[in-house]
Amino acid sequence: MLRTLRYYVVLIGATILHASGTLLGAWFRIKHRPGGIYDWGTSLWSRRVLRGAGTPVQVERRERIPVGGPLVYASNHSSMFDIWALAAALPGSIRFVAKQELARIPLLGPAMVAAGHVTIDRTNRARAMDAYVQAARTIREWGISVVVFPEGTRSRTGELRPFKNAPFGLAIAAQVPLVPVYVHATFRILPKGAWRLRPQPIRLLVGEPIPTAGLTLDDREALRERARAAIVDLRARVDAVPAVP
């Protein structure tokens, strides 16, 4: 119970601190740079939340991540802790594609937009596609990497839900490699709709990058299936091999 209380205190305090700093950066028109205030508002915020929750991240096969340019990461999604684990552990400038409802949260929502996170209106296909086009442009211009959750929403049990096509159009439009990643069993830490924390280490596995150079939007389904197969394989490896203490 004390760990749960500590987690919420850290979550609220860190969110206020980092969201306020991000908005101040936007107010003073500070430009994005690697390691700058907008990265600070995402990565260090996530590390503080993870420390407060007592959920360290173990990254396996990190060497598979290409260096020297932006990427699109495709990840499974079963808890808010996926977001913090990915933001804290992945290298470089990391942003997320999120549902538009999050942008309406006071303080946090405007800070997300100011930092360059992408919000998608899932009820309007035209607006969603426009957002993906803008995100592809931001990836190229800012040199940032973006995380997408192709399932579209969190899984309550950790089972992989069907993947949507649109997130893979982002990687193709940006013409950057797509890196499959698997975050293991975070739903056990804080299931969707629950409030009580059950801390445990988080295992994050990195798959082989998939090139998108030369692909067109007609290739979205093939890319989707290839990425899903890679994530299924990563999950099987987690289940077969226990974590290293």
C-alpha atoms as an extended CHARMM CRD file, in Angstrom:
* protein
*
       245  EXT
         1         1  MET       CA              0.0000000000        0.0000000000        0.0000000000  PROA      1               0.0000000000
         2         2  LEU       CA              2.8520000000        2.3830000000        0.8000000000  PROA      2               0.0000000000
         3         3  ARG       CA              4.4300000000        1.6810000000       -2.5940000000  PROA      3               0.0000000000
         4         4  THR       CA              1.1260000000        2.5150000000       -4.2900000000  PROA      4               0.0000000000
         5         5  LEU       CA              0.8540000000        5.7720000000       -2.3390000000  PROA      5               0.0000000000
         6         6  ARG       CA              4.4320000000        6.6920000000       -3.1930000000  PROA      6               0.0000000000
         7         7  TYR       CA              3.7910000000        5.9740000000       -6.8640000000  PROA      7               0.0000000000
         8         8  TYR       CA              0.8320000000        8.3490000000       -7.0420000000  PROA      8               0.0000000000
         9         9  VAL       CA              2.6730000000       11.0970000000       -5.1750000000  PROA      9               0.0000000000
        10        10  VAL       CA              5.6540000000       10.8100000000       -7.5390000000  PROA      10              0.0000000000
        11        11  LEU       CA              3.3760000000       10.5690000000      -10.5820000000  PROA      11              0.0000000000
        12        12  ILE       CA              1.4960000000       13.7530000000       -9.7240000000  PROA      12              0.0000000000
        13        13  GLY       CA              4.5970000000       15.7020000000       -8.6990000000  PROA      13              0.0000000000
        14        14  ALA       CA              6.7130000000       14.6350000000      -11.6640000000  PROA      14              0.0000000000
        15        15  THR       CA              3.8660000000       15.2950000000      -14.0980000000  PROA      15              0.0000000000
        16        16  ILE       CA              3.3380000000       18.8340000000      -12.8020000000  PROA      16              0.0000000000
        17        17  LEU       CA              7.0790000000       19.5640000000      -12.8820000000  PROA      17              0.0000000000
        18        18  HSD       CA              7.8180000000       18.2200000000      -16.3400000000  PROA      18              0.0000000000
        19        19  ALA       CA              4.6180000000       19.3800000000      -18.0050000000  PROA      19              0.0000000000
        20        20  SER       CA              5.1460000000       22.9010000000      -16.6530000000  PROA      20              0.0000000000
        21        21  GLY       CA              8.7560000000       22.9170000000      -17.8680000000  PROA      21              0.0000000000
        22        22  THR       CA              7.7030000000       21.7470000000      -21.3170000000  PROA      22              0.0000000000
        23        23  LEU       CA              5.0260000000       24.4350000000      -21.5850000000  PROA      23              0.0000000000
        24        24  LEU       CA              7.5020000000       27.1050000000      -20.4850000000  PROA      24              0.0000000000
        25        25  GLY       CA              9.8560000000       25.9170000000      -23.2050000000  PROA      25              0.0000000000
        26        26  ALA       CA              7.0860000000       26.2730000000      -25.7620000000  PROA      26              0.0000000000
        27        27  TRP       CA              6.1000000000       29.6790000000      -24.3490000000  PROA      27              0.0000000000
        28        28  PHE       CA              9.6400000000       30.9690000000      -24.8520000000  PROA      28              0.0000000000
        29        29  ARG       CA              9.7520000000       29.3230000000      -28.3120000000  PROA      29              0.0000000000
        30        30  ILE       CA             12.7060000000       27.1030000000      -27.4720000000  PROA      30              0.0000000000
        31        31  LYS       CA             13.4920000000       24.9210000000      -30.4760000000  PROA      31              0.0000000000
        32        32  HSD       CA             13.7880000000       21.1660000000      -30.2850000000  PROA      32              0.0000000000
        33        33  ARG       CA             17.2670000000       19.7340000000      -29.8600000000  PROA      33              0.0000000000
        34        34  PRO       CA             18.3830000000       16.2550000000      -28.7880000000  PROA      34              0.0000000000
        35        35  GLY       CA             18.4500000000       16.1100000000      -24.9980000000  PROA      35              0.0000000000
        36        36  GLY       CA             16.6550000000       19.4500000000      -24.7330000000  PROA      36              0.0000000000
        37        37  ILE       CA             13.6700000000       20.4540000000      -22.6530000000  PROA      37              0.0000000000
        38        38  TYR       CA             11.1190000000       18.5380000000      -24.7460000000  PROA      38              0.0000000000
        39        39  ASP       CA             13.1120000000       15.3130000000      -24.4340000000  PROA      39              0.0000000000
        40        40  TRP       CA             13.5380000000       16.0490000000      -20.7120000000  PROA      40              0.0000000000
        41        41  GLY       CA              9.7850000000       16.3820000000      -20.3680000000  PROA      41              0.0000000000
        42        42  THR       CA              9.3140000000       12.8690000000      -21.7540000000  PROA      42              0.0000000000
        43        43  SER       CA             12.2870000000       10.6870000000      -20.8060000000  PROA      43              0.0000000000
        44        44  LEU       CA             13.2170000000       12.0230000000      -17.3550000000  PROA      44              0.0000000000
        45        45  TRP       CA              9.5420000000       12.2370000000      -16.3830000000  PROA      45              0.0000000000
        46        46  SER       CA              9.2000000000        8.5630000000      -17.2770000000  PROA      46              0.0000000000
        47        47  ARG       CA             12.3210000000        7.5440000000      -15.3410000000  PROA      47              0.0000000000
        48        48  ARG       CA             11.0680000000        9.3360000000      -12.2330000000  PROA      48              0.0000000000
        49        49  VAL       CA              7.6840000000        7.6420000000      -12.4340000000  PROA      49              0.0000000000
        50        50  LEU       CA              9.3160000000        4.2160000000      -12.8510000000  PROA      50              0.0000000000
        51        51  ARG       CA             11.5920000000        4.8210000000       -9.8620000000  PROA      51              0.0000000000
        52        52  GLY       CA              8.6510000000        5.9380000000       -7.7740000000  PROA      52              0.0000000000
        53        53  ALA       CA              6.7580000000        2.7910000000       -8.7150000000  PROA      53              0.0000000000
        54        54  GLY       CA              9.7270000000        0.4720000000       -8.1260000000  PROA      54              0.0000000000
        55        55  THR       CA              9.5480000000       -0.9610000000      -11.6690000000  PROA      55              0.0000000000
        56        56  PRO       CA             13.0320000000       -1.0450000000      -13.2620000000  PROA      56              0.0000000000
        57        57  VAL       CA             13.2730000000       -1.7430000000      -17.0060000000  PROA      57              0.0000000000
        58        58  GLN       CA             15.4140000000       -4.5560000000      -18.4160000000  PROA      58              0.0000000000
        59        59  VAL       CA             16.1400000000       -3.9970000000      -22.1190000000  PROA      59              0.0000000000
        60        60  GLU       CA             17.1270000000       -7.0840000000      -24.0830000000  PROA      60              0.0000000000
        61        61  ARG       CA             18.7610000000       -6.9990000000      -27.5460000000  PROA      61              0.0000000000
        62        62  ARG       CA             19.2560000000       -3.2450000000      -27.4320000000  PROA      62              0.0000000000
        63        63  GLU       CA             22.0520000000       -3.6500000000      -29.9850000000  PROA      63              0.0000000000
        64        64  ARG       CA             19.4140000000       -4.2510000000      -32.6680000000  PROA      64              0.0000000000
        65        65  ILE       CA             18.3320000000       -0.6010000000      -32.5560000000  PROA      65              0.0000000000
        66        66  PRO       CA             19.8240000000        1.2340000000      -35.5740000000  PROA      66              0.0000000000
        67        67  VAL       CA             21.9160000000        4.3040000000      -34.7910000000  PROA      67              0.0000000000
        68        68  GLY       CA             22.2620000000        7.5580000000      -36.6460000000  PROA      68              0.0000000000
        69        69  GLY       CA             18.6840000000        8.3890000000      -37.5710000000  PROA      69              0.0000000000
        70        70  PRO       CA             15.0130000000        8.4900000000      -36.5620000000  PROA      70              0.0000000000
        71        71  LEU       CA             12.8940000000        5.3490000000      -36.2740000000  PROA      71              0.0000000000
        72        72  VAL       CA              9.3170000000        4.2090000000      -35.7960000000  PROA      72              0.0000000000
        73        73  TYR       CA              8.8490000000        1.6580000000      -33.0030000000  PROA      73              0.0000000000
        74        74  ALA       CA              5.7930000000       -0.6290000000      -33.0450000000  PROA      74              0.0000000000
        75        75  SER       CA              4.9160000000       -1.9870000000      -29.6040000000  PROA      75              0.0000000000
        76        76  ASN       CA              2.2460000000       -4.0400000000      -27.8980000000  PROA      76              0.0000000000
        77        77  HSD       CA              0.2140000000       -2.1950000000      -25.2660000000  PROA      77              0.0000000000
        78        78  SER       CA             -1.2890000000       -3.4860000000      -22.0110000000  PROA      78              0.0000000000
        79        79  SER       CA             -0.6360000000       -0.7170000000      -19.4490000000  PROA      79              0.0000000000
        80        80  MET       CA              0.3550000000        2.9140000000      -19.0190000000  PROA      80              0.0000000000
        81        81  PHE       CA              3.6760000000        1.4880000000      -17.8360000000  PROA      81              0.0000000000
        82        82  ASP       CA              4.4580000000        0.5680000000      -21.4510000000  PROA      82              0.0000000000
        83        83  ILE       CA              4.7000000000        4.2790000000      -22.2190000000  PROA      83              0.0000000000
        84        84  TRP       CA              7.0490000000        5.0500000000      -19.3460000000  PROA      84              0.0000000000
        85        85  ALA       CA              9.2070000000        1.9810000000      -19.9900000000  PROA      85              0.0000000000
        86        86  LEU       CA              9.6270000000        2.7940000000      -23.6890000000  PROA      86              0.0000000000
        87        87  ALA       CA             10.2560000000        6.5070000000      -23.1090000000  PROA      87              0.0000000000
        88        88  ALA       CA             12.8330000000        5.7840000000      -20.4080000000  PROA      88              0.0000000000
        89        89  ALA       CA             14.6900000000        2.9490000000      -22.1220000000  PROA      89              0.0000000000
        90        90  LEU       CA             14.7590000000        3.7440000000      -25.8470000000  PROA      90              0.0000000000
        91        91  PRO       CA             17.6110000000        5.9390000000      -27.1030000000  PROA      91              0.0000000000
        92        92  GLY       CA             17.3220000000        9.3970000000      -28.6310000000  PROA      92              0.0000000000
        93        93  SER       CA             14.3100000000       11.6870000000      -28.8040000000  PROA      93              0.0000000000
        94        94  ILE       CA             11.1440000000        9.6300000000      -28.2780000000  PROA      94              0.0000000000
        95        95  ARG       CA              7.5770000000       10.7220000000      -28.9830000000  PROA      95              0.0000000000
        96        96  PHE       CA              4.2820000000        8.8070000000      -29.0100000000  PROA      96              0.0000000000
        97        97  VAL       CA              1.1680000000        8.5680000000      -31.1270000000  PROA      97              0.0000000000
        98        98  ALA       CA             -1.7570000000        8.8570000000      -28.7040000000  PROA      98              0.0000000000
        99        99  LYS       CA             -5.5310000000        9.1890000000      -28.8070000000  PROA      99              0.0000000000
       100       100  GLN       CA             -6.7930000000       12.7630000000      -28.9820000000  PROA      100             0.0000000000
       101       101  GLU       CA             -8.6220000000       12.4520000000      -25.6560000000  PROA      101             0.0000000000
       102       102  LEU       CA             -5.2780000000       12.6360000000      -23.8340000000  PROA      102             0.0000000000
       103       103  ALA       CA             -4.6460000000       16.0940000000      -25.2720000000  PROA      103             0.0000000000
       104       104  ARG       CA             -7.6660000000       17.3500000000      -23.3050000000  PROA      104             0.0000000000
       105       105  ILE       CA             -6.1550000000       16.4750000000      -19.9080000000  PROA      105             0.0000000000
       106       106  PRO       CA             -5.2970000000       19.7450000000      -18.1310000000  PROA      106             0.0000000000
       107       107  LEU       CA             -1.5780000000       20.5810000000      -18.1280000000  PROA      107             0.0000000000
       108       108  LEU       CA             -0.4740000000       17.1450000000      -19.3900000000  PROA      108             0.0000000000
       109       109  GLY       CA             -2.3400000000       17.3690000000      -22.6950000000  PROA      109             0.0000000000
       110       110  PRO       CA             -1.0050000000       20.7770000000      -23.8060000000  PROA      110             0.0000000000
       111       111  ALA       CA              2.4940000000       19.6970000000      -22.7170000000  PROA      111             0.0000000000
       112       112  MET       CA              2.2420000000       16.5720000000      -24.8930000000  PROA      112             0.0000000000
       113       113  VAL       CA              1.3250000000       18.6570000000      -27.9280000000  PROA      113             0.0000000000
       114       114  ALA       CA              4.0590000000       21.2110000000      -27.1940000000  PROA      114             0.0000000000
       115       115  ALA       CA              6.6730000000       18.4440000000      -26.9490000000  PROA      115             0.0000000000
       116       116  GLY       CA              5.7210000000       17.0470000000      -30.3490000000  PROA      116             0.0000000000
       117       117  HSD       CA              3.6820000000       13.9910000000      -29.3950000000  PROA      117             0.0000000000
       118       118  VAL       CA              1.0810000000       13.1230000000      -32.0250000000  PROA      118             0.0000000000
       119       119  THR       CA             -2.6120000000       13.0240000000      -31.1200000000  PROA      119             0.0000000000
       120       120  ILE       CA             -5.0130000000       11.1260000000      -33.3700000000  PROA      120             0.0000000000
       121       121  ASP       CA             -8.7660000000       11.6480000000      -33.7130000000  PROA      121             0.0000000000
       122       122  ARG       CA             -9.8040000000        8.0310000000      -34.1780000000  PROA      122             0.0000000000
       123       123  THR       CA            -13.3990000000        9.0160000000      -34.9650000000  PROA      123             0.0000000000
       124       124  ASN       CA            -12.3980000000       11.0150000000      -38.0560000000  PROA      124             0.0000000000
       125       125  ARG       CA            -10.3940000000        9.0950000000      -40.6500000000  PROA      125             0.0000000000
       126       126  ALA       CA             -9.4110000000       12.1890000000      -42.6700000000  PROA      126             0.0000000000
       127       127  ARG       CA             -8.1060000000       14.0420000000      -39.6040000000  PROA      127             0.0000000000
       128       128  ALA       CA             -6.2750000000       10.9290000000      -38.4240000000  PROA      128             0.0000000000
       129       129  MET       CA             -4.5050000000       10.5720000000      -41.7740000000  PROA      129             0.0000000000
       130       130  ASP       CA             -3.5810000000       14.2770000000      -41.7340000000  PROA      130             0.0000000000
       131       131  ALA       CA             -2.0670000000       13.7640000000      -38.2780000000  PROA      131             0.0000000000
       132       132  TYR       CA              0.0250000000       10.8550000000      -39.5280000000  PROA      132             0.0000000000
       133       133  VAL       CA              1.2610000000       12.9290000000      -42.4800000000  PROA      133             0.0000000000
       134       134  GLN       CA              2.2450000000       15.7350000000      -40.0990000000  PROA      134             0.0000000000
       135       135  ALA       CA              3.9440000000       13.1980000000      -37.8210000000  PROA      135             0.0000000000
       136       136  ALA       CA              5.9900000000       11.8450000000      -40.7290000000  PROA      136             0.0000000000
       137       137  ARG       CA              7.1010000000       15.3940000000      -41.5210000000  PROA      137             0.0000000000
       138       138  THR       CA              8.0640000000       15.9800000000      -37.8680000000  PROA      138             0.0000000000
       139       139  ILE       CA             10.1010000000       12.7540000000      -37.7970000000  PROA      139             0.0000000000
       140       140  ARG       CA             12.1390000000       13.9140000000      -40.7640000000  PROA      140             0.0000000000
       141       141  GLU       CA             12.5150000000       17.5560000000      -39.7230000000  PROA      141             0.0000000000
       142       142  TRP       CA             13.1740000000       17.0550000000      -35.9940000000  PROA      142             0.0000000000
       143       143  GLY       CA             15.0410000000       13.7450000000      -36.2730000000  PROA      143             0.0000000000
       144       144  ILE       CA             12.8580000000       12.2160000000      -33.5670000000  PROA      144             0.0000000000
       145       145  SER       CA             11.6960000000        8.6120000000      -33.2000000000  PROA      145             0.0000000000
       146       146  VAL       CA              8.0210000000        7.7950000000      -32.7000000000  PROA      146             0.0000000000
       147       147  VAL       CA              6.3490000000        4.9140000000      -30.8550000000  PROA      147             0.0000000000
       148       148  VAL       CA              3.0620000000        3.5660000000      -32.1960000000  PROA      148             0.0000000000
       149       149  PHE       CA              0.6950000000        1.0870000000      -30.5470000000  PROA      149             0.0000000000
       150       150  PRO       CA             -0.9000000000       -0.7410000000      -33.4950000000  PROA      150             0.0000000000
       151       151  GLU       CA             -3.5200000000       -2.4050000000      -31.2770000000  PROA      151             0.0000000000
       152       152  GLY       CA             -5.0870000000        1.0260000000      -30.7780000000  PROA      152             0.0000000000
       153       153  THR       CA             -5.9590000000        0.4400000000      -27.1190000000  PROA      153             0.0000000000
       154       154  ARG       CA             -4.6490000000       -1.4310000000      -24.0900000000  PROA      154             0.0000000000
       155       155  SER       CA             -5.1230000000       -5.1630000000      -23.6970000000  PROA      155             0.0000000000
       156       156  ARG       CA             -6.5180000000       -6.1240000000      -20.2910000000  PROA      156             0.0000000000
       157       157  THR       CA             -4.8780000000       -9.5680000000      -20.3190000000  PROA      157             0.0000000000
       158       158  GLY       CA             -1.6900000000       -9.0360000000      -22.3060000000  PROA      158             0.0000000000
       159       159  GLU       CA             -3.0750000000      -10.9290000000      -25.2920000000  PROA      159             0.0000000000
       160       160  LEU       CA             -2.2360000000       -9.2360000000      -28.5920000000  PROA      160             0.0000000000
       161       161  ARG       CA             -5.2420000000       -7.5470000000      -30.1480000000  PROA      161             0.0000000000
       162       162  PRO       CA             -5.6200000000       -7.1190000000      -33.9290000000  PROA      162             0.0000000000
       163       163  PHE       CA             -3.2490000000       -4.5600000000      -35.4540000000  PROA      163             0.0000000000
       164       164  LYS       CA             -4.5020000000       -1.5370000000      -37.3940000000  PROA      164             0.0000000000
       165       165  ASN       CA             -2.9830000000       -0.4390000000      -40.7190000000  PROA      165             0.0000000000
       166       166  ALA       CA             -2.6200000000        3.3100000000      -40.1530000000  PROA      166             0.0000000000
       167       167  PRO       CA              0.3990000000        3.2610000000      -37.7800000000  PROA      167             0.0000000000
       168       168  PHE       CA              2.4240000000        1.4130000000      -40.3970000000  PROA      168             0.0000000000
       169       169  GLY       CA              1.5910000000        4.0840000000      -42.9350000000  PROA      169             0.0000000000
       170       170  LEU       CA              3.5000000000        6.4700000000      -40.6620000000  PROA      170             0.0000000000
       171       171  ALA       CA              6.7360000000        4.4880000000      -40.9860000000  PROA      171             0.0000000000
       172       172  ILE       CA              6.2690000000        4.2540000000      -44.7550000000  PROA      172             0.0000000000
       173       173  ALA       CA              5.4870000000        7.9620000000      -45.1320000000  PROA      173             0.0000000000
       174       174  ALA       CA              8.5800000000        8.8570000000      -43.1000000000  PROA      174             0.0000000000
       175       175  GLN       CA             10.6840000000        6.2410000000      -44.9590000000  PROA      175             0.0000000000
       176       176  VAL       CA             12.4550000000        5.2210000000      -41.7440000000  PROA      176             0.0000000000
       177       177  PRO       CA             13.0550000000        1.7250000000      -40.3280000000  PROA      177             0.0000000000
       178       178  LEU       CA             10.3010000000        0.1270000000      -38.2680000000  PROA      178             0.0000000000
       179       179  VAL       CA             11.5400000000       -1.5560000000      -35.0760000000  PROA      179             0.0000000000
       180       180  PRO       CA              9.2160000000       -4.0820000000      -33.3870000000  PROA      180             0.0000000000
       181       181  VAL       CA              9.3970000000       -4.0800000000      -29.5890000000  PROA      181             0.0000000000
       182       182  TYR       CA              7.6400000000       -6.1750000000      -26.9630000000  PROA      182             0.0000000000
       183       183  VAL       CA              6.9240000000       -4.9970000000      -23.4100000000  PROA      183             0.0000000000
       184       184  HSD       CA              6.1920000000       -7.9810000000      -21.2230000000  PROA      184             0.0000000000
       185       185  ALA       CA              3.1960000000       -8.2980000000      -18.8890000000  PROA      185             0.0000000000
       186       186  THR       CA              2.9190000000       -4.6980000000      -17.6550000000  PROA      186             0.0000000000
       187       187  PHE       CA             -0.8200000000       -5.2950000000      -17.1920000000  PROA      187             0.0000000000
       188       188  ARG       CA              0.1620000000       -7.1650000000      -14.0360000000  PROA      188             0.0000000000
       189       189  ILE       CA              1.6480000000       -3.9830000000      -12.5800000000  PROA      189             0.0000000000
       190       190  LEU       CA             -1.4030000000       -1.8140000000      -13.1280000000  PROA      190             0.0000000000
       191       191  PRO       CA             -4.2400000000       -3.3680000000      -15.1640000000  PROA      191             0.0000000000
       192       192  LYS       CA             -6.5530000000       -1.1390000000      -17.1860000000  PROA      192             0.0000000000
       193       193  GLY       CA             -9.1220000000        0.3230000000      -14.7880000000  PROA      193             0.0000000000
       194       194  ALA       CA             -7.2050000000       -0.6870000000      -11.6350000000  PROA      194             0.0000000000
       195       195  TRP       CA             -5.5910000000        1.6380000000       -9.0790000000  PROA      195             0.0000000000
       196       196  ARG       CA             -3.4800000000       -0.5980000000       -6.8230000000  PROA      196             0.0000000000
       197       197  LEU       CA              0.1420000000       -1.0780000000       -7.8760000000  PROA      197             0.0000000000
       198       198  ARG       CA              1.8700000000       -4.4550000000       -8.0500000000  PROA      198             0.0000000000
       199       199  PRO       CA              5.5170000000       -3.5710000000       -8.7810000000  PROA      199             0.0000000000
       200       200  GLN       CA              7.7610000000       -5.8820000000      -10.7860000000  PROA      200             0.0000000000
       201       201  PRO       CA             10.6760000000       -5.4290000000      -13.2140000000  PROA      201             0.0000000000
       202       202  ILE       CA              9.6510000000       -4.6800000000      -16.8000000000  PROA      202             0.0000000000
       203       203  ARG       CA             11.1940000000       -6.6950000000      -19.6430000000  PROA      203             0.0000000000
       204       204  LEU       CA             11.4820000000       -4.9190000000      -22.9810000000  PROA      204             0.0000000000
       205       205  LEU       CA             12.6640000000       -6.9320000000      -25.9990000000  PROA      205             0.0000000000
       206       206  VAL       CA             13.8290000000       -5.3660000000      -29.2670000000  PROA      206             0.0000000000
       207       207  GLY       CA             13.2370000000       -7.0750000000      -32.6120000000  PROA      207             0.0000000000
       208       208  GLU       CA             15.0900000000       -6.8540000000      -35.8970000000  PROA      208             0.0000000000
       209       209  PRO       CA             14.4690000000       -3.5160000000      -37.6970000000  PROA      209             0.0000000000
       210       210  ILE       CA             12.3250000000       -3.6980000000      -40.8190000000  PROA      210             0.0000000000
       211       211  PRO       CA             13.3580000000       -1.3330000000      -43.6530000000  PROA      211             0.0000000000
       212       212  THR       CA             10.6440000000        0.7730000000      -45.2810000000  PROA      212             0.0000000000
       213       213  ALA       CA             12.7110000000        2.5540000000      -47.9500000000  PROA      213             0.0000000000
       214       214  GLY       CA             10.9150000000        2.2360000000      -51.2640000000  PROA      214             0.0000000000
       215       215  LEU       CA              7.6340000000        1.0050000000      -49.7510000000  PROA      215             0.0000000000
       216       216  THR       CA              4.3460000000        2.7130000000      -50.5770000000  PROA      216             0.0000000000
       217       217  LEU       CA              1.0790000000        2.9550000000      -48.6660000000  PROA      217             0.0000000000
       218       218  ASP       CA             -0.0970000000       -0.0970000000      -50.5990000000  PROA      218             0.0000000000
       219       219  ASP       CA              2.4580000000       -2.0690000000      -48.5440000000  PROA      219             0.0000000000
       220       220  ARG       CA              0.8960000000       -1.2180000000      -45.1740000000  PROA      220             0.0000000000
       221       221  GLU       CA             -0.8140000000       -4.5570000000      -44.6770000000  PROA      221             0.0000000000
       222       222  ALA       CA              2.3100000000       -6.5490000000      -45.4960000000  PROA      222             0.0000000000
       223       223  LEU       CA              4.3500000000       -4.3820000000      -43.1080000000  PROA      223             0.0000000000
       224       224  ARG       CA              1.6630000000       -4.7950000000      -40.4330000000  PROA      224             0.0000000000
       225       225  GLU       CA              1.7480000000       -8.5770000000      -40.6920000000  PROA      225             0.0000000000
       226       226  ARG       CA              5.5420000000       -8.6760000000      -40.6380000000  PROA      226             0.0000000000
       227       227  ALA       CA              5.6800000000       -6.4760000000      -37.5300000000  PROA      227             0.0000000000
       228       228  ARG       CA              3.0010000000       -8.4820000000      -35.7480000000  PROA      228             0.0000000000
       229       229  ALA       CA              4.8170000000      -11.7410000000      -36.4690000000  PROA      229             0.0000000000
       230       230  ALA       CA              8.0060000000      -10.2300000000      -35.0340000000  PROA      230             0.0000000000
       231       231  ILE       CA              6.2340000000       -9.1410000000      -31.8320000000  PROA      231             0.0000000000
       232       232  VAL       CA              4.6170000000      -12.5670000000      -31.4700000000  PROA      232             0.0000000000
       233       233  ASP       CA              8.0840000000      -14.1030000000      -31.7800000000  PROA      233             0.0000000000
       234       234  LEU       CA              9.5110000000      -11.7550000000      -29.1390000000  PROA      234             0.0000000000
       235       235  ARG       CA              6.7010000000      -12.6890000000      -26.7960000000  PROA      235             0.0000000000
       236       236  ALA       CA              7.4120000000      -16.3840000000      -27.3200000000  PROA      236             0.0000000000
       237       237  ARG       CA             11.0720000000      -15.7980000000      -26.4510000000  PROA      237             0.0000000000
       238       238  VAL       CA             10.1050000000      -14.0460000000      -23.2040000000  PROA      238             0.0000000000
       239       239  ASP       CA              7.8480000000      -16.9310000000      -22.2410000000  PROA      239             0.0000000000
       240       240  ALA       CA             10.5750000000      -19.4670000000      -23.0580000000  PROA      240             0.0000000000
       241       241  VAL       CA             13.5220000000      -17.7710000000      -21.3360000000  PROA      241             0.0000000000
       242       242  PRO       CA             13.2770000000      -16.3780000000      -17.7730000000  PROA      242             0.0000000000
       243       243  ALA       CA             14.5850000000      -12.8960000000      -17.0500000000  PROA      243             0.0000000000
       244       244  VAL       CA             18.2120000000      -12.5520000000      -16.0090000000  PROA      244             0.0000000000
       245       245  PRO       CA             18.3300000000      -11.4680000000      -12.3250000000  PROA      245             0.0000000000
